[in-house]
Amino acid sequence: MTKEGLPEYSKSQLALRNGQDKPQIWVAYSGYIYDVSGSRLWKNGMHYEHWAGQDLTEELKDAPHSDSVFSKFQVVGILKS
């Protein structure tokens, strides 16, 4: 996937999509932002000990699954560095 055409969001904009402040539930991984709103595992913006609205790149190292889990979700933007 190319980054062309995707909107960029800051970490503070991502933080608002935590399932609490706005209805969207978004997480970032490896520079991309994914919409996980439709996942029952992210209900109320929390997935086990992880909160939505954050960059989960480092946290995925400890997850019991690989990054292929993100292929189930729509990319909605790029996380500004």
Secondary structure, 3 states (H helix, E strand, C coil): CCCCCCCEECHHHHHCCECCCCCCEEEEECCEEEECCCCHHHHHHEECCEECCCECCCHHHHCCCCHHHHHHCEEEEEECC
